Amino acid sequence: MSAVAGHVSGFFGWRVVGAAFVVAVFSWGVGFYGPSIFLQILHKDHSWPVSLISGAITCHFLLSAGIVVRLPILYQRFGLASVTRAGGVAAGVGAVGWAFATEAWQLYPAALLSGVGWAFTSGAAINAMVAPWFNRRRPAALSMAFNGASVGGVLFAPLWAFLIARIGFAAAVTTVAIVMVTTLWWLAGAYFNVSPKSLGQSPDGETGIEAQVDLAPKPGLRLAATLPVGFAMWLDRRFATLSISFALGLFAQIGLIAFLFSLLAPVLGETGAGAAVSLTTACAVLGRTLFGILLPAGADRRVAAALNFAIQIAGTTTLLAAGGTSIPLSLLGCILFGLGLGNLVSLPPLIAQSEFVRSDLNRVVALVTATNQAVFAFAPVVLGSLSDIAGTPRAPVLAVVLVQVVAVTTVLAGR
Protein backbone atom coordinates (compact mmCIF):
# COMPACT_ATOMS: atom_id res chain seq x y z
CA MET A 1 0.00 0.00 0.00
CA SER A 2 1.26 3.47 -0.80
CA ALA A 3 2.48 5.83 1.85
CA VAL A 4 -0.28 8.31 1.10
CA ALA A 5 -3.05 5.72 1.14
CA GLY A 6 -1.65 4.13 4.29
CA HIS A 7 -2.78 7.14 6.34
CA VAL A 8 -6.06 7.74 4.50
CA SER A 9 -9.05 9.26 6.24
CA GLY A 10 -12.36 9.66 4.45
CA PHE A 11 -13.20 8.49 0.97
CA PHE A 12 -10.03 8.02 -1.07
CA GLY A 13 -11.75 8.11 -4.46
CA TRP A 14 -11.74 11.89 -4.80
CA ARG A 15 -7.99 11.92 -4.23
CA VAL A 16 -7.65 9.43 -7.07
CA VAL A 17 -9.71 11.80 -9.23
CA GLY A 18 -7.29 14.61 -8.37
CA ALA A 19 -4.33 12.43 -9.31
CA ALA A 20 -6.01 11.40 -12.58
CA PHE A 21 -6.66 15.09 -13.31
CA VAL A 22 -2.92 15.83 -13.06
CA VAL A 23 -2.09 12.82 -15.25
CA ALA A 24 -4.52 14.18 -17.87
CA VAL A 25 -2.92 17.64 -17.73
CA PHE A 26 0.47 16.19 -18.64
CA SER A 27 -0.88 13.55 -21.03
CA TRP A 28 -2.80 15.99 -23.21
CA GLY A 29 -0.31 18.83 -22.75
CA VAL A 30 2.58 16.68 -24.01
CA GLY A 31 0.98 13.84 -26.00
CA PHE A 32 -1.92 15.64 -27.68
CA TYR A 33 -1.08 19.34 -27.99
CA GLY A 34 2.69 18.83 -28.05
CA PRO A 35 2.98 17.27 -31.54
CA SER A 36 1.32 20.27 -33.22
CA ILE A 37 3.90 22.54 -31.55
CA PHE A 38 6.69 20.16 -32.52
CA LEU A 39 5.53 20.20 -36.15
CA GLN A 40 5.82 23.97 -36.39
CA ILE A 41 9.24 24.14 -34.72
CA LEU A 42 10.76 21.20 -36.60
CA HIS A 43 9.56 22.52 -39.95
CA LYS A 44 11.00 25.96 -39.22
CA ASP A 45 14.32 24.73 -37.80
CA HIS A 46 15.07 21.90 -40.25
CA SER A 47 12.90 22.73 -43.29
CA TRP A 48 11.59 19.16 -43.27
CA PRO A 49 8.39 18.67 -45.30
CA VAL A 50 5.23 19.17 -43.28
CA SER A 51 3.86 15.94 -44.74
CA LEU A 52 6.82 13.99 -43.34
CA ILE A 53 6.42 15.44 -39.85
CA SER A 54 2.64 14.98 -40.02
CA GLY A 55 3.24 11.35 -40.91
CA ALA A 56 5.15 10.89 -37.67
CA ILE A 57 2.26 12.48 -35.76
CA THR A 58 -0.19 10.08 -37.41
CA CYS A 59 2.16 7.23 -36.47
CA HIS A 60 2.11 8.51 -32.87
CA PHE A 61 -1.70 8.25 -32.69
CA LEU A 62 -2.12 5.06 -34.73
CA LEU A 63 0.39 3.11 -32.65
CA SER A 64 -1.37 4.34 -29.53
CA ALA A 65 -4.69 3.10 -30.90
CA GLY A 66 -3.26 -0.38 -31.31
CA ILE A 67 -1.85 -0.43 -27.78
CA VAL A 68 -4.97 0.90 -26.05
CA VAL A 69 -6.86 -2.27 -27.03
CA ARG A 70 -4.42 -4.27 -24.87
CA LEU A 71 -4.62 -2.00 -21.81
CA PRO A 72 -6.98 -4.25 -19.78
CA ILE A 73 -4.57 -7.16 -20.23
CA LEU A 74 -1.57 -5.00 -19.27
CA TYR A 75 -3.38 -3.79 -16.15
CA GLN A 76 -4.16 -7.36 -15.11
CA ARG A 77 -0.56 -8.45 -15.57
CA PHE A 78 1.44 -5.45 -14.33
CA GLY A 79 -1.02 -3.30 -12.40
CA LEU A 80 -2.34 0.21 -12.98
CA ALA A 81 0.50 1.95 -11.16
CA SER A 82 3.29 0.21 -13.11
CA VAL A 83 1.64 0.80 -16.48
CA THR A 84 1.08 4.48 -15.64
CA ARG A 85 4.73 4.87 -14.61
CA ALA A 86 5.86 3.22 -17.84
CA GLY A 87 3.59 5.59 -19.75
CA GLY A 88 5.10 8.65 -18.11
CA VAL A 89 8.63 7.48 -18.93
CA ALA A 90 7.74 6.58 -22.54
CA ALA A 91 5.99 9.92 -23.11
CA GLY A 92 8.92 11.88 -21.67
CA VAL A 93 11.64 9.99 -23.52
CA GLY A 94 9.62 10.06 -26.75
CA ALA A 95 9.14 13.83 -26.54
CA VAL A 96 12.88 14.29 -26.00
CA GLY A 97 13.45 12.13 -29.09
CA TRP A 98 11.31 14.53 -31.14
CA ALA A 99 13.30 17.51 -29.87
CA PHE A 100 16.76 16.04 -30.51
CA ALA A 101 16.05 14.53 -33.94
CA THR A 102 18.65 15.61 -36.48
CA GLU A 103 17.23 13.61 -39.39
CA ALA A 104 13.56 13.38 -40.33
CA TRP A 105 13.49 9.57 -40.09
CA GLN A 106 14.42 9.82 -36.40
CA LEU A 107 10.97 11.27 -35.70
CA TYR A 108 9.39 7.88 -36.29
CA PRO A 109 11.22 5.95 -33.52
CA ALA A 110 10.45 8.90 -31.25
CA ALA A 111 6.78 8.65 -32.28
CA LEU A 112 6.75 4.98 -31.27
CA LEU A 113 7.76 5.90 -27.73
CA SER A 114 5.52 8.95 -27.46
CA GLY A 115 2.61 6.87 -28.81
CA VAL A 116 3.11 4.31 -26.04
CA GLY A 117 3.13 7.12 -23.50
CA TRP A 118 -0.08 8.61 -24.91
CA ALA A 119 -1.81 5.19 -24.83
CA PHE A 120 -0.83 4.55 -21.20
CA THR A 121 -1.92 7.95 -19.86
CA SER A 122 -4.86 9.21 -21.98
CA GLY A 123 -8.59 8.42 -22.29
CA ALA A 124 -8.90 4.70 -21.47
CA ALA A 125 -6.21 5.03 -18.81
CA ILE A 126 -7.99 7.92 -17.06
CA ASN A 127 -11.19 5.87 -17.03
CA ALA A 128 -9.34 2.88 -15.53
CA MET A 129 -7.99 5.09 -12.75
CA VAL A 130 -11.37 6.55 -11.78
CA ALA A 131 -13.95 3.85 -12.57
CA PRO A 132 -13.24 1.44 -9.66
CA TRP A 133 -13.97 4.20 -7.16
CA PHE A 134 -17.29 5.45 -8.51
CA ASN A 135 -20.57 4.10 -9.76
CA ARG A 136 -23.51 6.43 -9.16
CA ARG A 137 -21.27 9.51 -9.11
CA ARG A 138 -19.06 8.44 -11.97
CA PRO A 139 -20.27 11.18 -14.38
CA ALA A 140 -19.10 13.89 -11.99
CA ALA A 141 -15.87 12.06 -11.15
CA LEU A 142 -14.90 11.42 -14.77
CA SER A 143 -15.81 14.98 -15.73
CA MET A 144 -13.48 16.32 -13.06
CA ALA A 145 -10.64 13.98 -14.06
CA PHE A 146 -10.99 14.67 -17.78
CA ASN A 147 -11.01 18.40 -17.14
CA GLY A 148 -7.27 17.90 -16.81
CA ALA A 149 -7.21 17.36 -20.59
CA SER A 150 -8.71 20.79 -21.22
CA VAL A 151 -6.51 22.42 -18.60
CA GLY A 152 -3.54 20.78 -20.29
CA GLY A 153 -4.48 22.53 -23.52
CA VAL A 154 -4.98 25.89 -21.82
CA LEU A 155 -1.69 25.67 -19.89
CA PHE A 156 0.66 23.92 -22.26
CA ALA A 157 -0.02 25.87 -25.46
CA PRO A 158 1.41 29.13 -24.00
CA LEU A 159 3.89 27.22 -21.80
CA TRP A 160 5.51 25.54 -24.81
CA ALA A 161 5.80 28.88 -26.59
CA PHE A 162 7.28 30.60 -23.51
CA LEU A 163 9.84 27.89 -22.73
CA ILE A 164 10.94 27.47 -26.35
CA ALA A 165 11.44 31.23 -26.69
CA ARG A 166 13.41 31.43 -23.43
CA ILE A 167 15.60 28.31 -23.37
CA GLY A 168 15.24 26.71 -26.82
CA PHE A 169 13.29 23.76 -28.17
CA ALA A 170 15.45 20.90 -26.89
CA ALA A 171 15.88 22.35 -23.39
CA ALA A 172 12.16 23.16 -23.15
CA VAL A 173 11.09 19.63 -24.06
CA THR A 174 13.69 18.09 -21.75
CA THR A 175 12.52 20.23 -18.82
CA VAL A 176 8.87 19.35 -19.35
CA ALA A 177 9.73 15.67 -19.80
CA ILE A 178 11.64 15.51 -16.50
CA VAL A 179 8.80 17.17 -14.61
CA MET A 180 6.25 14.85 -16.25
CA VAL A 181 8.15 11.64 -15.53
CA THR A 182 8.83 12.63 -11.92
CA THR A 183 5.24 13.71 -11.23
CA LEU A 184 3.53 10.70 -12.82
CA TRP A 185 5.96 8.27 -11.16
CA TRP A 186 5.06 9.64 -7.72
CA LEU A 187 1.32 9.92 -8.39
CA ALA A 188 1.12 6.33 -9.64
CA GLY A 189 2.77 4.96 -6.51
CA ALA A 190 0.77 7.17 -4.17
CA TYR A 191 -2.73 6.86 -5.63
CA PHE A 192 -3.01 4.03 -8.16
CA ASN A 193 -1.61 1.15 -6.08
CA VAL A 194 -4.78 0.70 -4.02
CA SER A 195 -8.42 -0.18 -4.66
CA PRO A 196 -11.63 0.47 -2.73
CA LYS A 197 -11.56 -3.13 -1.49
CA SER A 198 -7.99 -2.86 -0.18
CA LEU A 199 -8.99 0.19 1.88
CA GLY A 200 -12.27 -1.32 3.03
CA GLN A 201 -14.29 1.29 1.13
CA SER A 202 -17.20 1.11 -1.31
CA PRO A 203 -17.64 2.94 -4.63
CA ASP A 204 -18.82 6.54 -4.15
CA GLY A 205 -17.86 6.27 -0.46
CA GLU A 206 -21.31 4.94 0.36
CA THR A 207 -22.22 2.35 2.96
CA GLY A 208 -25.13 0.02 3.58
CA ILE A 209 -27.85 -0.37 0.98
CA GLU A 210 -26.57 2.59 -1.09
CA ALA A 211 -23.36 0.70 -1.81
CA GLN A 212 -25.35 -2.13 -3.41
CA VAL A 213 -26.98 0.07 -6.04
CA ASP A 214 -25.58 -0.43 -9.53
CA LEU A 215 -26.54 0.60 -13.03
CA ALA A 216 -27.99 -2.50 -14.64
CA PRO A 217 -26.79 -3.16 -18.19
CA LYS A 218 -29.44 -3.31 -20.88
CA PRO A 219 -30.26 -6.70 -22.42
CA GLY A 220 -28.11 -7.58 -25.38
CA LEU A 221 -25.28 -9.70 -26.65
CA ARG A 222 -22.84 -10.79 -23.92
CA LEU A 223 -19.31 -10.11 -25.18
CA ALA A 224 -17.36 -13.32 -25.64
CA ALA A 225 -13.88 -13.37 -24.13
CA THR A 226 -12.95 -16.39 -26.27
CA LEU A 227 -13.25 -14.50 -29.57
CA PRO A 228 -10.43 -12.32 -30.92
CA VAL A 229 -10.11 -8.92 -29.25
CA GLY A 230 -12.78 -6.59 -30.56
CA PHE A 231 -14.53 -9.10 -32.84
CA ALA A 232 -17.46 -9.94 -30.56
CA MET A 233 -17.90 -6.29 -29.66
CA TRP A 234 -18.60 -5.28 -33.26
CA LEU A 235 -21.45 -7.82 -33.38
CA ASP A 236 -23.23 -5.82 -30.67
CA ARG A 237 -25.27 -2.90 -32.04
CA ARG A 238 -24.76 -0.96 -28.81
CA PHE A 239 -20.99 -1.09 -29.13
CA ALA A 240 -20.89 -0.51 -32.89
CA THR A 241 -23.07 2.63 -32.72
CA LEU A 242 -21.20 3.92 -29.67
CA SER A 243 -17.80 3.47 -31.27
CA ILE A 244 -18.73 4.77 -34.73
CA SER A 245 -20.59 7.85 -33.46
CA PHE A 246 -17.78 9.06 -31.24
CA ALA A 247 -15.10 8.20 -33.80
CA LEU A 248 -16.96 10.46 -36.24
CA GLY A 249 -17.48 13.13 -33.58
CA LEU A 250 -13.79 13.21 -32.69
CA PHE A 251 -12.80 13.16 -36.37
CA ALA A 252 -14.92 16.29 -36.84
CA GLN A 253 -13.65 17.87 -33.65
CA ILE A 254 -9.95 17.31 -34.30
CA GLY A 255 -10.39 18.38 -37.90
CA LEU A 256 -12.09 21.65 -36.98
CA ILE A 257 -9.46 22.44 -34.34
CA ALA A 258 -6.79 22.00 -37.02
CA PHE A 259 -8.46 24.71 -39.14
CA LEU A 260 -9.85 26.91 -36.38
CA PHE A 261 -6.90 29.31 -36.27
CA SER A 262 -6.91 29.91 -40.04
CA LEU A 263 -10.69 30.34 -39.95
CA LEU A 264 -10.53 32.99 -37.22
CA ALA A 265 -7.37 34.89 -38.22
CA PRO A 266 -8.98 36.92 -41.06
CA VAL A 267 -11.51 38.48 -38.69
CA LEU A 268 -9.66 38.45 -35.34
CA GLY A 269 -6.03 38.73 -36.40
CA GLU A 270 -3.37 36.23 -35.35
CA THR A 271 -3.27 37.33 -31.71
CA GLY A 272 -7.05 37.38 -31.45
CA ALA A 273 -7.36 34.02 -33.17
CA GLY A 274 -4.93 32.49 -30.67
CA ALA A 275 -6.97 33.92 -27.81
CA ALA A 276 -10.18 32.58 -29.36
CA VAL A 277 -8.70 29.08 -29.61
CA SER A 278 -7.78 29.29 -25.91
CA LEU A 279 -11.34 30.44 -25.19
CA THR A 280 -12.64 27.37 -27.00
CA THR A 281 -10.48 25.07 -24.90
CA ALA A 282 -11.45 26.88 -21.69
CA CYS A 283 -15.14 26.44 -22.52
CA ALA A 284 -14.51 22.69 -22.63
CA VAL A 285 -13.80 22.80 -18.88
CA LEU A 286 -17.10 24.60 -18.25
CA GLY A 287 -19.08 22.27 -20.51
CA ARG A 288 -17.66 19.10 -18.97
CA THR A 289 -18.17 20.39 -15.41
CA LEU A 290 -21.79 21.37 -16.06
CA PHE A 291 -22.43 18.02 -17.71
CA GLY A 292 -21.03 16.12 -14.74
CA ILE A 293 -23.14 18.13 -12.28
CA LEU A 294 -26.43 18.34 -14.20
CA LEU A 295 -26.68 14.86 -15.75
CA PRO A 296 -29.29 12.91 -13.67
CA ALA A 297 -28.27 9.45 -12.51
CA GLY A 298 -31.00 7.73 -14.53
CA ALA A 299 -30.77 9.90 -17.65
CA ASP A 300 -30.44 8.36 -21.11
CA ARG A 301 -26.77 9.03 -21.80
CA ARG A 302 -27.13 8.55 -25.55
CA VAL A 303 -29.66 11.38 -25.64
CA ALA A 304 -27.20 13.47 -23.63
CA ALA A 305 -24.51 12.62 -26.20
CA ALA A 306 -26.80 13.64 -29.05
CA LEU A 307 -27.47 16.95 -27.29
CA ASN A 308 -23.72 17.47 -26.91
CA PHE A 309 -23.21 16.83 -30.63
CA ALA A 310 -26.06 19.25 -31.38
CA ILE A 311 -24.36 22.01 -29.37
CA GLN A 312 -21.19 21.49 -31.39
CA ILE A 313 -23.16 21.52 -34.64
CA ALA A 314 -24.65 24.86 -33.58
CA GLY A 315 -21.13 26.16 -32.91
CA THR A 316 -19.74 24.91 -36.21
CA THR A 317 -22.61 26.35 -38.26
CA THR A 318 -22.23 29.66 -36.41
CA LEU A 319 -18.56 29.74 -37.42
CA LEU A 320 -19.64 29.13 -41.00
CA ALA A 321 -22.24 31.89 -40.76
CA ALA A 322 -19.56 34.27 -39.44
CA GLY A 323 -17.97 34.02 -42.87
CA GLY A 324 -14.63 35.34 -41.67
CA THR A 325 -16.15 38.80 -41.17
CA SER A 326 -18.28 38.81 -37.99
CA ILE A 327 -16.44 39.00 -34.67
CA PRO A 328 -19.52 38.31 -32.46
CA LEU A 329 -20.55 35.26 -34.49
CA SER A 330 -16.97 33.96 -34.55
CA LEU A 331 -16.70 34.17 -30.75
CA LEU A 332 -20.17 32.66 -30.24
CA GLY A 333 -19.21 29.78 -32.52
CA CYS A 334 -16.04 29.16 -30.50
CA ILE A 335 -17.99 29.16 -27.23
CA LEU A 336 -20.70 26.74 -28.45
CA PHE A 337 -18.19 24.41 -30.07
CA GLY A 338 -15.99 24.54 -26.97
CA LEU A 339 -18.84 23.67 -24.57
CA GLY A 340 -19.11 20.24 -26.19
CA LEU A 341 -15.38 19.77 -26.74
CA GLY A 342 -14.49 17.89 -23.57
CA ASN A 343 -17.53 15.63 -23.30
CA LEU A 344 -16.57 13.62 -26.36
CA VAL A 345 -13.84 12.03 -24.24
CA SER A 346 -15.80 11.48 -21.03
CA LEU A 347 -19.17 10.39 -22.52
CA PRO A 348 -18.19 6.99 -24.07
CA PRO A 349 -17.15 5.43 -20.71
CA LEU A 350 -20.39 6.69 -19.15
CA ILE A 351 -22.56 5.25 -21.93
CA ALA A 352 -20.64 1.97 -21.72
CA GLN A 353 -21.19 1.86 -17.95
CA SER A 354 -24.96 2.02 -18.44
CA GLU A 355 -25.13 -0.56 -21.24
CA PHE A 356 -22.54 -3.28 -20.54
CA VAL A 357 -21.86 -5.60 -17.63
CA ARG A 358 -18.93 -4.62 -15.44
CA SER A 359 -16.73 -7.52 -16.55
CA ASP A 360 -16.84 -6.26 -20.16
CA LEU A 361 -16.51 -2.56 -19.37
CA ASN A 362 -12.73 -2.16 -19.62
CA ARG A 363 -12.63 -4.03 -22.93
CA VAL A 364 -15.41 -1.87 -24.35
CA VAL A 365 -13.84 1.43 -23.27
CA ALA A 366 -10.40 0.38 -24.51
CA LEU A 367 -11.61 -0.56 -28.01
CA VAL A 368 -13.82 2.53 -28.31
CA THR A 369 -10.82 4.69 -27.42
CA ALA A 370 -8.59 2.83 -29.87
CA THR A 371 -11.13 3.18 -32.67
CA ASN A 372 -11.52 6.89 -31.97
CA GLN A 373 -7.78 7.49 -32.14
CA ALA A 374 -7.34 5.44 -35.29
CA VAL A 375 -10.03 7.51 -37.01
CA PHE A 376 -9.19 11.01 -35.77
CA ALA A 377 -5.50 10.53 -36.58
CA PHE A 378 -6.45 11.02 -40.25
CA ALA A 379 -8.68 14.07 -39.73
CA PRO A 380 -6.08 16.78 -40.44
CA VAL A 381 -4.78 15.16 -43.63
CA VAL A 382 -8.26 14.32 -45.00
CA LEU A 383 -9.75 17.74 -44.29
CA GLY A 384 -6.51 19.43 -45.33
CA SER A 385 -6.74 17.75 -48.72
CA LEU A 386 -10.36 18.88 -49.00
CA SER A 387 -9.29 22.44 -48.23
CA ASP A 388 -6.59 22.29 -50.93
CA ILE A 389 -9.06 20.95 -53.50
CA ALA A 390 -11.77 23.50 -52.66
CA GLY A 391 -9.33 26.36 -52.19
CA THR A 392 -10.98 27.59 -48.98
CA PRO A 393 -10.91 26.61 -45.27
CA ARG A 394 -14.72 26.86 -45.23
CA ALA A 395 -15.04 23.59 -47.18
CA PRO A 396 -13.68 21.34 -44.41
CA VAL A 397 -15.85 23.18 -41.87
CA LEU A 398 -18.95 22.32 -43.90
CA ALA A 399 -17.72 18.72 -44.04
CA VAL A 400 -17.37 18.78 -40.25
CA VAL A 401 -21.05 19.76 -39.90
CA LEU A 402 -22.13 16.83 -42.08
CA VAL A 403 -19.98 14.38 -40.11
CA GLN A 404 -21.43 15.66 -36.83
CA VAL A 405 -24.98 15.16 -38.12
CA VAL A 406 -24.14 11.53 -38.96
CA ALA A 407 -22.68 11.14 -35.44
CA VAL A 408 -25.98 12.29 -33.87
CA THR A 409 -27.98 9.83 -35.98
CA THR A 410 -25.62 6.96 -35.18
CA VAL A 411 -25.50 7.42 -31.42
CA LEU A 412 -29.30 7.56 -31.23
CA ALA A 413 -29.60 4.44 -33.42
CA GLY A 414 -28.03 2.42 -30.61
CA ARG A 415 -30.73 3.21 -28.05
N, C-alpha and C positions, 0 to 999 in steps of 0.2 A: 504494500500500500504506500502511496506517495506521502511525503512529509506533510504536504498541505492537507490532504484528505485525512491523515491520521489524527488531526486535531479539529475535525469538522464539527460545527454546531449548526443546526438548522438544515434546511433542504439544500443539498449540494448541487442540484441540477442547474440552478441559476448561475452558479460559478462556472459550470461547464459551458453554459451559453456564452458567458463573458469570454472564456478562453477560445471558444469557437469563433466568436466575433473577431478576436485579434488574429487568429489564423486566417480568416477570410480577408482581413485588411491586407495582410502580406501576400496572400495567394493571388488575389486579383490585382493588387498594386504592382506585383512583379510578374506574375504569369499571364495576366490578361491584358493589362494596360501597358506593361513594359515593352512587349514586342513592337507595338506601333511606334514607340519612342526610339527603340533600337533601329527600326527601319530607316527613320529619318536621319539619324546620326550616321549610321553605317553608309548610307547612300551619299551623304554629303562628304564624309571623311575619305571614303575609298572609291567613290564613283562606280560602285557595283550596281548592276541593273536592278531596278526595283522588283522586277519579276523574279529574279534569283533570290533576293532577300525575302520576298513574299512567299516564295516556295518553302523556305525554311520555316516561316511562321505557320504555314499550312501543315507542314510536317510536325511541328510542335503540337498542334491541336489534334491531328489525326492519330498520332501515336498515343496521346493521352486518351483518346476515345477507345482505343483498343485495350488499354490497361484498365480503365475504369470498370469494364465488364468483369474483371477478375478481382476487384476490390473485396467482395465478401469472402472469397477464398483466402486472400492474403490476410484479412483481419482474423479469420479463424486460425490460421497457422502461426502468425507472428504477433497478433494483437494490435489494437488501435494505436497505442502509444508508439510502438516501434515503427509502424508504417508511416505515421505522421512525422516522426523524426527523420526517417529516410526521405520523405517527401521534402522536408525543409532543406536537407543537405543537397538533394538532387536539384531543387529549384535554384539554390544559391550558387552551386558549382556551375550549373548550366548557364545561368545569367552571366557569370564571370567569363565563361567560354565565348558567349556572344561578344562581350566587350573586348576581349583580347584576340579575336580572330584577325589574322593578317591576310588570309586568303578566303575567298567566298565559300569554298567547299567546307571550310572549318565550321561554318554556321550550322551545318546539318548534324554533326556529332553533338554540338552544343544544344541543338533543338531536341535531340533524343533525351538528354538529361533534363532539360527544362520541361519537356513534355511529361516525363515521369513525375517531376515535382508538382506540376499543375494537376495531374490525375490524383495524386495522394493528398492534396490539400484543398481541392475546390468543391464543387457542388455535392457529389455523392459522399465525399468525405465529411463535409460539414453536417449533412444529414445523419451520418453514422455516429458522429460525436453527440448529437443532441437527442436523437430519437429514443434511445433507451431510457431517458430521464423524463419523458413527457408523453402523455397520451391525449387527455382532454385539452390540455393547454399547449399542445404542440404547435398550432398555428402561430401563437404569440411568440413561443420560444424560437421557432425557426426564423420568423420574421426578424427578431432581434439579432440572431446569429448572422443571418445573411445580410443584414444592414452593413456588416463589415465589408462586404463586397463593394457597396456603393461608397462607403467612407474611403475605401482603398482607392477608388477612382478620383474622389475629390482631393485626397491628400497627395497621392503619388504623382498625378499629372504635373502639378507645379513643383513638387519636390524633386522629381527627375530633372526638370529644367533648371532649377536652382543649383542643384549639386553639380550637374554637368558644366554649367557656366562657371562655377567657382573652382572646382577641383579637377575637371576633365571627365570624360566618359568612363574610362577604365577605373579610375579611383572612385567615382560615384557608384558604379555598379558593385565594386568590391565592398565598399562601405555598407551599402544596403544589404548585400548578400550576407555579410558577417552578422549584422543585426538580426536579419531574418532567421538564420540558422540557429543562433544563440537563443532567440526568443521562443521559437517553435520547439526546440529541444527541451527547454525548461517547462513550457506549458504542457507538452505531451506527458512528461513524467509526473507533473503535479496534478493534472486534471483528467487525463484520459486513461489512467491505469486502474481505475476503479469503476464499479457499476453500482446501480441502486441496491442490488442484492448484497454486494460485499459490504455495504455500509448499513444494511438493515433498513433501507428506505424503499418507498413505493414511488412509481411514476407520479409526477405532479406534486410530490410531497404529501399526498393524501393518505389517510388511514381509514380502517374500517371498511364499510360498504362502498365508500367512494372509490377506494383503490381497486375494487373489482370491476368497475365500469369500463367497458372497452367499446370501441367502434366496431360493430360487426361488419365483416366484409359482405358485399352483395353476392348473391348466387352467381356462379359462373364456372368456367373451366378451372380446375385446380392445376397449377403449374407443375409439370413433371420434372423432378430433379434428375431423372435418368436420361432425359433427352439432351442433345447438345445445348450448350449455353445459348439462351436467347430463342431457340427454335420454338419451344412450347409457348413462350410468351407471345409470339407473333400470331399464334392460333387463337388467342383470346382477344375479342373485339375491344374489351376495355383497355387492354395494354396497347393494342395497335393504334387506337384513336388517341390515347393519351400521348404516346411517343411521337406520332406523326404531327399532331397539332402543335406541340411545343417545339418540335424541330423546325416546323415552318415559322412559328412565332419568333424563335431566336434567330433564324435565318434572316427574317425581315428586320429584326431589331439590330443585329450586328451590321447588316448591310446599310441601314439608315444612319447608324452612328458613323460609319466610314465616310458617308457623304454629307454629314450634318454641317461640318465646318465650311465646306465649299458652298453649301446651300445658303448659309447664313452670312458669309463674308460680304457678298455684294450689298446687303442692306445694313449690316451692323459694323462692317469693318473687321479687320483681323482680330483686334483686341476685343471688340464686342462679341464676335463670334466665339472666341475662346471662353469668354465669360458665360455666354449662353449655353455652351456645351457643359460647363461646370454646373450651371443652374439645372440643366436636364438631369445630371447625375445626382445632384442634391435632392431633387424632387423624388428620385427613386427611394431615398430613405424615408421621406414622408409617406409616400404611397404604400410602401411595405409595412411601415409601422401602423398606419391606419387600418390596413387590411388585417394585420394580426390582432388588433384590438376589436374591430367591428364585426369580424366574421363570426356568426353564431356557431355554437358547437355542432348543431344538427343541420347546418346549411348544406345545400347541394354545391359541392366545391367545383363541379364542372360549370355550373351556371356562373359562379364567381369568376372562374377563369374566362368564360365568354365575355363577361362584363369588363374584365381587365383588358382583353383584346380590343373590345369596343372603344375603351378610353384611348388606347394607343392609335386605333384607326382614326378617331376624332382628331388626335394630335397630328398625325401624318397628313390627313386631308387639310388641316388648317395650315400646315407648312406649305402644302401645295397652293392653297388659296392665297397665301402671302405673296407668292410670285416673285420673291426676291426684292420686293419694294416696300412692304408694310412691316414696320417694326412691331406694332402691337400684335399683329397676327403671328409673326415669327416667334415672339416670346410666348404667346399663348400656346402655340403648337409645341414648343419645347417643354412647357410645363405639363401639358396633357400627356405627351409622349413619355415624359420622365416619370409621371405618377404610376405608370404601369411597368416601368423598366425593370424594377427589382423583383416583382412578383413572378416573372417568368422562370426564375430560378427556384423560388421557394414553393410555388404551387404544385409542381409534379409530385414531390414527396407527400404532400398533404392529400392530394387526390388518391394516390396509391394507398395511403394509410386507410382511407375510407372504403376501398374497393377490393383489397387483397388481404389474405390472411397473413399474420405476422411473420410466419416462417418464410414466406415468399417476398416479403417487403424489400429486403436489401437487394435481392436479385433484380426486382422490378426497377427500383430507383437507379441502380448501377447501369442497367441497359438503357433506360430512358436518357440518363445523362450522357452515356457514350454515343447514342444515336444523335442527340442534340449537337454534341461537339463535332461529330463527323459531318453533319449537314452544315452547321454555321461556319465551319472552317472555309467553305467555298463561297460564302456570301460576298466578300469583297471582290473576288476575281470575277464572279458571275455578273454582279451588278456593275462592276467597273467596265466590263466588256459591253454591257448594255448601254452604259453612258457614252462610251467611245463610238458605238454604232449610231446612237441617236444624236450625239453631239450636244447633249445637255444633261446636267445633273438632275433635272426634273423627271426624266424617264425612269431611272431606277426608283425614285420615290413613288411614282405611280405603280410600279411593279410591287413595291413593298405593301401598298394598300391592298392590292389584289391577293397577295400571299396571306396577309392578315385576315382577310375575309374568309379565305379557305380554312385558316386555322380555327376561326370561330365555328364554322360549320362542322369541322371534324371533331372538335372537342365535345360539342353537343351531341354528335351522332353516337357517342359512346355511353350516353346516359342509360 
